[in-house]
Amino acid sequence: MTSFTSTGPLQRIPARRFRSLASRMVAVGVLQLVLLVATALVIFFVERPHGEVDPDDHIDAHKLETVARDPDQLQEALAGLREKRVQVSIYNADRQLLATNVDPPLAIPPRMRGGRPPGPPPGDRRGPPPDDRGGPPGGRPRGGDRPTVMPLHLDGERWLLVARGAQAKPPGWAGPVITLVCALLVLVFGAMVTARWIVRPIDRLSRAARALGTGDLSARSRLERTDEIGELGYRFDEMADRIENLMRSEKELFANVAHELRTPLSRIGVALDLAGEGDAEAARASLAEIAVDVSDLETIVDDILAAMRFEIAGSLPLRRAHVTPASIVQAAADRARSRHRSRSLVIEVASDLPMLDVDPMLVRRVIDNLLENAHKYTPDPDAATKVVARREGERVVFEVSDRGQGIASEDLPRVFTAFFRGERSRSRETGGVGLGLTLARRIIEAHSGTIEVTSDPGAGTTMRVSLPAVG
């Protein structure tokens, strides 16, 4: 009977607004792109070729003058300058090459302030010095700027130092490889974040569904998220709550039915035993109580069958007819008086009530149920039950009021829930399986009406039914 679900506790779950999972994934993609661009820029600025070095920033003429007479120390100093991408060639006063850290050596510019064009010194077997393009005569030029020339003074001699800043080597394979590795790491990181957002909650939800399917009604996903997966987990937990309440209600139904059937069947059995023993007078005296027991059994069976028919059909079949509200009230009152002769009924029906287009039998059944509940939950036999029918605009309102024990405030939201009983005792006077008000609400809603309850514990309860009038 899956249509009889509890809605009271679930309505207390607050509605939540969910953000899109797609927006999070887009954010991850944008973050990955930003990281990739930032990584590429960093590697570019680190590995990019720099401009030519200014020799004046690195050459210490005084230091070179102090080591010029020692060939080893001079070559060591020139090697240090080469590591700083400074090319240096040193010539003596006769334009003879003494030391260099570049091959071919730098040439002395042909036009120097106060100098003369360089030429091979007499007897120089090493050939002419390189031309001013930085290479041998007829060779390929080296660099675009003219070299810097500065004098070196050693013991009265004037040497010449020719220097030029070298271009950095173009980046090799290390830069692209580092870029690819960083890109791979960024992509892996993004994939792990996405998997954490999607795979882990889905696995948690799957485990909760598996546990619920094996009978663990307490299994919940409890996903605290605000995206589509969080909404899915929220709906799953809501469904699990409904299933748990349904199973609990059906267990209560079985317990209620078993209890309600036990007493009338026992009384009928006793009457049959008395008749079998030949005690006709005792058997005849039990017939009145047996009739009441049979009527109770019929009510229980009718409620269960009506609930099952509603579940199968999905809606109540209505046999509508135009009837007066007074006829419905009178039929229900007559039935209540015949069942409970000691209960006093006060009937107030307005004279200007319009006609109703309803199923008379079903609407009368609703009023019957309300009167029966008023009797059951009013312990004082002298307390009267009041039935009022009046007009409110284009609607007809029926009110059934009692001065009974009332309904606790925490039970009010659940009085129309299937199988719910505010009174947990199982006495004959307050029996029932908890389907009467559920069916009553469905009947009234099938007629486009409403049913409401107000109650004051210890002072009584009022049930209010509103139905649309004809015309």
C-alpha positions as CSV (number, residue, x, y, z in Angstrom):
1,M,0.0,0.0,0.0
2,T,2.6,2.4,-1.1
3,S,0.3,5.4,-1.6
4,F,-0.2,5.9,2.2
5,T,3.0,7.8,3.0
6,S,3.7,10.0,5.9
7,T,4.1,13.6,5.0
8,G,4.3,15.2,8.5
9,P,8.0,14.8,9.4
10,L,9.1,15.3,5.8
11,Q,7.4,18.7,5.6
12,R,9.8,19.9,8.3
13,I,12.8,19.4,6.0
14,P,13.6,22.9,4.8
15,A,13.6,23.6,1.1
16,R,17.1,24.4,-0.3
17,R,18.3,26.2,-3.3
18,F,20.9,24.4,-5.4
19,R,23.8,25.7,-7.4
20,S,24.7,24.1,-10.7
21,L,27.5,21.5,-10.8
22,A,28.3,22.7,-14.3
23,S,29.3,26.1,-12.9
24,R,31.8,24.4,-10.6
25,M,33.2,22.3,-13.4
26,V,33.5,25.5,-15.6
27,A,35.3,27.2,-12.7
28,V,37.7,24.2,-12.5
29,G,38.4,24.5,-16.2
30,V,39.0,28.2,-16.0
31,L,41.3,27.7,-13.0
32,Q,43.3,25.1,-15.0
33,L,43.6,27.5,-17.9
34,V,44.8,30.2,-15.7
35,L,47.4,27.9,-14.1
36,L,48.6,26.7,-17.5
37,V,49.0,30.3,-18.8
38,A,50.7,31.4,-15.6
39,T,53.1,28.4,-15.8
40,A,53.9,29.1,-19.5
41,L,54.6,32.8,-18.8
42,V,56.9,32.0,-15.8
43,I,58.9,29.5,-17.9
44,F,59.0,31.9,-20.8
45,F,60.4,34.7,-18.7
46,V,62.9,32.3,-17.1
47,E,64.1,30.7,-20.3
48,R,63.7,33.5,-22.7
49,P,66.9,34.8,-24.4
50,H,68.1,38.1,-22.7
51,G,69.6,41.0,-24.5
52,E,73.3,41.6,-24.9
53,V,75.3,42.1,-21.7
54,D,76.9,45.5,-21.1
55,P,80.6,44.7,-20.6
56,D,81.1,47.8,-18.5
57,D,78.9,46.2,-15.8
58,H,81.2,43.2,-15.4
59,I,84.8,44.2,-16.3
60,D,87.0,45.3,-13.5
61,A,90.0,47.0,-15.3
62,H,92.0,47.3,-12.1
63,K,91.7,43.6,-11.4
64,L,92.8,42.7,-14.9
65,E,95.8,45.0,-14.6
66,T,96.9,43.2,-11.5
67,V,96.8,39.8,-13.1
68,A,97.9,40.7,-16.6
69,R,101.5,39.5,-16.1
70,D,100.4,36.1,-14.9
71,P,98.9,34.2,-17.9
72,D,97.1,31.6,-15.7
73,Q,95.4,34.2,-13.5
74,L,94.6,36.3,-16.6
75,Q,92.9,33.3,-18.3
76,E,91.0,32.5,-15.2
77,A,89.7,36.1,-15.0
78,L,88.7,35.9,-18.7
79,A,86.9,32.6,-18.1
80,G,84.9,34.2,-15.4
81,L,83.9,37.0,-17.7
82,R,82.9,34.5,-20.4
83,E,80.5,32.8,-17.9
84,K,78.9,36.2,-17.6
85,R,78.5,36.3,-21.4
86,V,81.3,39.0,-21.8
87,Q,83.6,38.4,-24.7
88,V,87.1,39.9,-24.1
89,S,90.3,40.1,-26.2
90,I,93.5,41.9,-24.9
91,Y,96.1,43.4,-27.2
92,N,99.5,45.0,-26.3
93,A,100.7,48.3,-27.5
94,D,101.9,46.7,-30.7
95,R,98.4,45.3,-31.5
96,Q,99.5,41.8,-30.7
97,L,96.9,39.5,-29.2
98,L,97.9,38.5,-25.7
99,A,94.7,36.8,-24.3
100,T,91.2,36.1,-25.3
101,N,88.1,34.1,-24.1
102,V,86.4,33.9,-27.5
103,D,87.5,32.2,-30.7
104,P,88.0,33.9,-33.1
105,P,89.2,36.9,-31.0
106,L,87.5,40.3,-31.1
107,A,89.2,42.7,-33.4
108,I,90.3,46.2,-32.5
109,P,88.0,48.7,-34.2
110,P,89.6,50.3,-37.3
111,R,88.9,53.8,-36.1
112,M,89.7,54.5,-32.5
113,R,89.9,57.9,-30.9
114,G,93.6,58.7,-31.0
115,G,94.5,55.4,-32.5
116,R,95.2,53.9,-35.9
117,P,93.8,51.1,-37.8
118,P,94.9,47.8,-36.5
119,G,97.3,45.8,-38.6
120,P,99.6,42.9,-38.2
121,P,102.6,43.8,-36.2
122,P,105.9,43.2,-37.9
123,G,107.0,39.6,-37.6
124,D,103.7,38.4,-36.3
125,R,103.3,34.8,-37.5
126,R,99.7,34.4,-36.3
127,G,98.4,36.4,-39.2
128,P,96.4,39.6,-39.3
129,P,94.1,40.3,-36.4
130,P,90.4,39.7,-37.0
131,D,88.4,42.5,-38.7
132,D,86.0,44.7,-37.0
133,R,83.1,42.4,-37.6
134,G,84.3,40.1,-34.8
135,G,85.6,37.4,-37.1
136,P,88.5,36.6,-39.5
137,P,88.8,38.6,-42.7
138,G,85.9,37.7,-44.9
139,G,84.2,35.8,-42.0
140,R,80.6,36.0,-40.7
141,P,79.9,39.0,-38.4
142,R,79.4,38.3,-34.7
143,G,76.9,40.4,-32.9
144,G,75.3,43.7,-34.0
145,D,77.0,46.3,-31.7
146,R,80.5,47.6,-32.0
147,P,82.9,46.3,-29.3
148,T,83.9,48.4,-26.3
149,V,87.6,49.3,-26.1
150,M,89.2,50.4,-22.9
151,P,92.9,50.9,-22.1
152,L,94.9,48.9,-19.6
153,H,98.0,50.4,-18.0
154,L,100.8,48.0,-17.0
155,D,104.2,49.4,-16.0
156,G,104.0,52.3,-18.4
157,E,102.7,50.2,-21.3
158,R,99.2,50.9,-22.7
159,W,97.3,47.7,-23.6
160,L,93.9,47.6,-25.2
161,L,91.0,45.5,-24.0
162,V,88.3,44.9,-26.5
163,A,85.0,43.6,-25.0
164,R,81.5,42.9,-26.2
165,G,78.4,41.4,-24.6
166,A,77.2,38.2,-26.1
167,Q,73.6,37.2,-26.9
168,A,72.1,34.4,-24.7
169,K,71.7,31.1,-26.3
170,P,68.2,30.3,-27.5
171,P,66.2,28.1,-25.1
172,G,66.6,24.4,-25.6
173,W,64.3,21.5,-25.1
174,A,64.1,22.0,-21.3
175,G,61.5,24.8,-21.5
176,P,58.9,22.9,-23.6
177,V,59.4,19.8,-21.5
178,I,58.9,21.7,-18.3
179,T,55.8,23.3,-19.7
180,L,54.3,20.0,-20.8
181,V,55.0,18.5,-17.3
182,C,53.4,21.4,-15.6
183,A,50.4,21.2,-17.9
184,L,50.0,17.5,-17.1
185,L,50.2,18.2,-13.4
186,V,47.5,20.9,-13.7
187,L,45.3,18.6,-15.7
188,V,45.7,15.7,-13.2
189,F,44.9,18.1,-10.3
190,G,41.8,19.3,-12.1
191,A,40.7,15.7,-12.8
192,M,41.2,14.7,-9.2
193,V,39.2,17.7,-8.0
194,T,36.4,16.9,-10.4
195,A,36.5,13.2,-9.4
196,R,36.3,14.2,-5.8
197,W,33.2,16.3,-6.5
198,I,31.4,13.7,-8.6
199,V,32.7,10.2,-7.9
200,R,32.8,10.2,-4.1
201,P,29.3,11.5,-3.5
202,I,27.9,9.2,-6.1
203,D,29.7,6.2,-4.5
204,R,28.3,7.3,-1.1
205,L,24.8,7.6,-2.6
206,S,25.2,4.2,-4.2
207,R,26.2,2.6,-0.9
208,A,23.2,4.1,0.8
209,A,20.9,2.8,-1.9
210,R,22.4,-0.6,-1.7
211,A,21.9,-0.6,2.1
212,L,18.3,0.6,1.8
213,G,17.6,-2.1,-0.8
214,T,18.9,-4.8,1.6
215,G,16.5,-3.7,4.3
216,D,18.4,-1.2,6.3
217,L,15.8,1.5,6.6
218,S,18.1,3.8,8.5
219,A,20.5,4.2,5.5
220,R,20.8,7.8,4.3
221,S,23.3,9.5,2.0
222,R,23.4,12.7,4.1
223,L,25.2,14.6,1.4
224,E,25.7,18.2,2.5
225,R,26.0,19.8,-1.0
226,T,24.3,22.6,-2.8
227,D,24.5,21.3,-6.4
228,E,22.6,18.7,-8.5
229,I,24.3,15.8,-6.7
230,G,23.3,17.3,-3.4
231,E,19.7,17.6,-4.5
232,L,19.8,14.0,-5.6
233,G,21.0,12.9,-2.2
234,Y,18.4,15.1,-0.6
235,R,15.6,13.5,-2.6
236,F,17.0,10.1,-1.9
237,D,17.0,10.8,1.9
238,E,13.5,12.2,1.6
239,M,12.4,9.0,-0.2
240,A,14.0,6.8,2.4
241,D,12.2,8.8,5.1
242,R,8.9,8.1,3.4
243,I,9.7,4.4,2.9
244,E,10.7,4.1,6.6
245,N,7.5,5.8,7.7
246,L,5.4,3.7,5.3
247,M,6.9,0.5,6.7
248,R,6.4,1.6,10.2
249,S,2.8,2.6,9.4
250,E,2.1,-0.8,7.8
251,K,3.4,-2.6,10.8
252,E,1.1,-0.4,12.9
253,L,-1.7,-1.3,10.5
254,F,-1.1,-5.0,11.0
255,A,-1.0,-4.6,14.8
256,N,-4.2,-2.5,14.8
257,V,-6.1,-4.8,12.5
258,A,-5.1,-7.8,14.6
259,H,-6.2,-6.1,17.8
260,E,-9.4,-4.8,16.3
261,L,-10.4,-8.2,14.9
262,R,-9.5,-10.0,18.1
263,T,-12.2,-8.5,20.4
264,P,-15.3,-8.9,18.1
265,L,-14.2,-12.4,17.0
266,S,-13.7,-13.4,20.6
267,R,-17.2,-12.2,21.5
268,I,-18.7,-13.9,18.5
269,G,-16.9,-17.1,19.5
270,V,-18.2,-16.9,23.0
271,A,-21.8,-16.4,21.7
272,L,-21.4,-19.5,19.5
273,D,-20.1,-21.5,22.4
274,L,-23.1,-20.6,24.4
275,A,-25.4,-21.5,21.6
276,G,-23.6,-24.8,21.2
277,E,-24.1,-25.6,24.9
278,G,-27.9,-25.1,24.5
279,D,-28.1,-21.9,26.5
280,A,-30.5,-20.1,24.2
281,E,-31.3,-17.3,26.5
282,A,-27.6,-16.4,27.0
283,A,-27.0,-16.7,23.3
284,R,-30.0,-14.4,22.5
285,A,-28.7,-11.8,25.0
286,S,-25.4,-11.7,23.2
287,L,-26.9,-11.1,19.8
288,A,-27.0,-7.3,20.3
289,E,-23.3,-7.2,21.1
290,I,-22.6,-9.5,18.2
291,A,-24.4,-7.1,15.9
292,V,-22.1,-4.3,17.1
293,D,-19.1,-6.5,16.7
294,V,-20.1,-7.4,13.1
295,S,-20.6,-3.7,12.4
296,D,-17.1,-2.9,13.6
297,L,-15.7,-5.6,11.5
298,E,-17.5,-4.2,8.5
299,T,-16.1,-0.7,9.2
300,I,-12.5,-2.0,9.4
301,V,-12.8,-4.1,6.2
302,D,-14.5,-1.2,4.4
303,D,-11.8,1.2,5.3
304,I,-9.0,-1.2,4.2
305,L,-10.8,-2.1,1.0
306,A,-11.5,1.6,0.2
307,A,-7.8,2.4,0.8
308,M,-6.7,-0.4,-1.5
309,R,-9.2,0.7,-4.2
310,F,-7.9,4.2,-4.0
311,E,-4.3,3.0,-4.4
312,I,-5.1,0.8,-7.4
313,A,-7.4,3.3,-9.2
314,G,-5.4,6.4,-8.2
315,S,-8.6,8.4,-7.6
316,L,-12.0,7.8,-6.1
317,P,-14.9,7.0,-8.5
318,L,-17.6,9.6,-7.8
319,R,-21.3,9.1,-8.4
320,R,-22.3,12.8,-8.3
321,A,-25.8,14.0,-7.6
322,H,-27.5,17.2,-6.6
323,V,-28.3,16.9,-2.9
324,T,-29.1,19.3,0.0
325,P,-26.6,19.7,2.8
326,A,-29.4,19.1,5.3
327,S,-30.1,15.6,3.9
328,I,-26.4,14.7,4.4
329,V,-26.4,16.0,8.0
330,Q,-29.6,14.3,8.8
331,A,-28.5,10.9,7.4
332,A,-25.2,11.0,9.3
333,A,-27.0,12.1,12.5
334,D,-29.6,9.3,12.3
335,R,-26.8,6.7,11.9
336,A,-24.8,8.2,14.9
337,R,-28.0,8.1,17.1
338,S,-28.7,4.5,16.2
339,R,-25.1,3.5,17.1
340,H,-24.7,5.6,20.2
341,R,-28.1,6.2,21.8
342,S,-26.7,7.7,24.9
343,R,-24.8,10.4,23.0
344,S,-26.5,13.7,22.7
345,L,-26.4,15.5,19.2
346,V,-27.0,19.1,18.6
347,I,-27.8,19.9,14.9
348,E,-27.7,23.4,13.4
349,V,-28.5,23.6,9.7
350,A,-28.9,27.1,8.1
351,S,-32.1,27.6,6.0
352,D,-30.4,29.3,3.0
353,L,-28.0,26.5,2.0
354,P,-27.4,25.9,-1.7
355,M,-27.3,22.5,-3.3
356,L,-24.2,20.4,-3.5
357,D,-23.0,18.4,-6.5
358,V,-21.3,15.5,-4.7
359,D,-21.3,11.8,-4.2
360,P,-23.9,11.6,-1.3
361,M,-22.7,8.3,0.0
362,L,-19.0,9.3,0.2
363,V,-19.7,12.8,1.8
364,R,-22.1,11.2,4.3
365,R,-19.3,8.7,5.1
366,V,-17.0,11.6,5.9
367,I,-19.5,13.1,8.3
368,D,-20.1,9.6,9.8
369,N,-16.4,9.3,10.5
370,L,-16.2,12.7,12.1
371,L,-19.2,11.9,14.4
372,E,-17.7,8.5,15.3
373,N,-14.4,10.1,16.2
374,A,-16.1,12.7,18.3
375,H,-17.9,9.9,20.2
376,K,-14.8,7.8,20.7
377,Y,-12.6,10.6,22.0
378,T,-15.2,12.2,24.3
379,P,-15.1,10.1,27.6
380,D,-17.9,12.1,29.2
381,P,-21.2,10.4,28.1
382,D,-23.2,13.6,28.9
383,A,-21.1,15.8,26.7
384,A,-23.0,16.6,23.5
385,T,-21.6,16.6,19.9
386,K,-22.5,19.5,17.8
387,V,-23.0,19.4,14.0
388,V,-23.3,22.8,12.1
389,A,-23.9,23.4,8.4
390,R,-23.7,27.0,7.1
391,R,-22.9,28.9,4.0
392,E,-19.7,30.9,3.5
393,G,-19.7,32.7,0.2
394,E,-19.9,30.1,-2.6
395,R,-19.2,27.2,-0.3
396,V,-21.0,25.1,2.3
397,V,-19.2,24.4,5.5
398,F,-19.8,21.5,7.8
399,E,-18.4,21.6,11.4
400,V,-18.4,18.7,13.9
401,S,-17.4,19.8,17.4
402,D,-17.0,17.8,20.6
403,R,-16.0,18.5,24.1
404,G,-13.6,15.5,24.4
405,Q,-10.0,15.0,25.3
406,G,-8.7,17.0,22.3
407,I,-5.6,16.4,20.2
408,A,-2.0,17.2,21.3
409,S,-0.4,20.0,19.3
410,E,2.4,17.8,18.1
411,D,-0.1,15.3,16.7
412,L,-2.2,17.9,14.8
413,P,-0.1,17.9,11.6
414,R,-0.4,14.1,11.4
415,V,-4.1,13.4,12.1
416,F,-4.7,12.9,8.3
417,T,-1.8,10.6,7.9
418,A,-2.5,7.0,7.1
419,F,-2.4,4.6,10.0
420,F,-1.7,7.4,12.5
421,R,-3.5,7.3,15.9
422,G,-3.1,10.1,18.3
423,E,-4.5,7.8,21.1
424,R,-2.2,4.8,21.4
425,S,-4.4,2.7,23.6
426,R,-6.2,-0.2,22.1
427,S,-9.5,-0.1,24.0
428,R,-12.7,-1.0,22.4
429,E,-14.0,2.5,22.7
430,T,-11.0,4.1,20.9
431,G,-10.2,1.4,18.4
432,G,-9.6,1.8,14.7
433,V,-6.8,1.3,12.2
434,G,-6.1,4.9,11.5
435,L,-7.5,5.2,8.0
436,G,-10.8,7.1,8.6
437,L,-9.4,10.6,8.5
438,T,-7.1,9.8,5.6
439,L,-10.0,8.6,3.5
440,A,-12.1,11.5,4.6
441,R,-9.5,14.0,3.4
442,R,-9.2,12.2,0.0
443,I,-12.9,12.2,-0.4
444,I,-13.2,15.9,0.3
445,E,-10.2,16.8,-1.9
446,A,-11.8,14.7,-4.7
447,H,-14.8,17.0,-4.5
448,S,-12.4,20.1,-4.7
449,G,-13.0,20.8,-1.0
450,T,-10.9,21.2,2.1
451,I,-10.9,19.6,5.6
452,E,-9.3,21.2,8.6
453,V,-8.9,20.5,12.3
454,T,-8.5,22.7,15.4
455,S,-8.2,21.3,18.8
456,D,-7.6,22.4,22.4
457,P,-6.3,19.5,24.6
458,G,-8.8,18.8,27.3
459,A,-11.4,21.1,25.8
460,G,-12.4,19.4,22.6
461,T,-11.9,19.3,18.8
462,T,-13.6,20.9,15.8
463,M,-13.4,19.3,12.3
464,R,-14.3,21.7,9.5
465,V,-15.3,20.5,6.0
466,S,-15.7,23.0,3.1
467,L,-17.3,22.0,-0.2
468,P,-18.1,24.1,-3.3
469,A,-21.8,24.9,-3.8
470,V,-23.8,24.5,-7.0
471,G,-24.4,27.7,-9.0
